[in-house]
Amino acid sequence: MASCSVKQTLGELNRDSFISLLSKLIGESQFVQNNPPELIPEEDRIVKHVLDSLLPFSTTTGGGPLVINHVTYLPGRGNLIVEYPGTIPGKILSFVGSHMDVVTANPNDWEFDPFSLSINGDELRGRGTTDCLGHVALITELLRKLGETKPQLKSTVVAVFIANEENSAISGVGVDALVKDGLLNKLKDGPLFWIDTADKQPCIGTGGMIPWKLHVTGKLFHSGLAHKAINPLELAMDALKEIQARFYRDFPPHPKEQIYGFATPSTMKPTQWSYPGGGINQIPYECTVSGDVRLTPFYGVEDVIEKLQEYVDDINENIAKLESRGPVSKYVLPDENLRGSLTLTFDEANSGVACDLNSHGFHVLCKATEEVVGHVKPYSITGSLPLIRELQDEGFDVQTSGYGLMATYHANNEYCLFTDMNQGYRVFASIISQLED
């Protein structure tokens, strides 16, 4: 089918149909919040609405060409693979990554109800509109149009709606399980577009994330007799300053970060602080500082973990030499044979990704973006997309984009713009048409 004919057939995003579906999805967002153990999403609530839209045009009902596979690894937590068959075996493209879970929302902190769709002009408001139920509705509408109009395409078009993207505490539920079971293998034969970013431009680089906890042990004592205490709060501050200095020495800005347009280099910093409590006149026994490393994809996660542990081991061994805060801010009490100590632990880490800038998929995405949006300016961030590096390592040509708003990503008062989603629909149509040539 000629590429111009494909675009004419697919046309524009149908506003009424899109908003009707999105309203149903946002109405389920309260039940797909992902923050275990308190909040475990029921992604099949989203699957139901997608199936209601697509089953009439599927081989399941005999009403059309769409091949639908509902894959579930835990009750109520399904994934959905939808295929529009092409005429040439092995010629394929896919839209993957639009997930059916959302981050949490507290209605008390919002200016409008996060769990129902509200409309303010071009703004479509509610939890999940940008990340990522808006994309679920968008790709569903694309598939629905393919199923209705039945254009004869050379390429098979596959969409994969996934469970469990927002939290990794429970594994073996979403795309990780689909890859393990080989259900996405044939997608390696063509470009895979991961649709879960924002701002309508190709996102060509993301960061890895290493969550860490630094537990610091001192000696509890009255604050008026500070020379008899080992202050874990001060020790944490001084140790962390030294750890950060070593990190930035060993993992400086990488030359490729400029090529990919990363807004920041790799960072290592604290984000949380806790201690057991006590009086204002009491130096506590212990505290814990937690934070993360955001790592550009040109450094290895395991190398960083190994180095951080080396730093802490060295500081523990030489804790008497650590720079301190004043004449009685000491981290060793020789008369009592006591030393302050640091224990470093890590939660599950993931690696960033640098998309292949020479791949056909990248060039197709750039051309489609320039054609529809009017300009193309790829960008990179050290925000984390925890699943796509594994796909790239498995041999997939992963490119990423999205049509929500970065400014409202994971934020209170989340919204997207219908005009942006319509442009996303047209980008997808352009991608499909280009790959017909």
Order of alpha helices (4+ residues) and beta strands (2+ residues): alpha-alpha-alpha-beta-beta-beta-beta-beta-alpha-beta-alpha-beta-beta-beta-beta-alpha-alpha-beta-beta-beta-alpha-beta-beta-beta-beta-alpha-beta-alpha-beta-beta-alpha
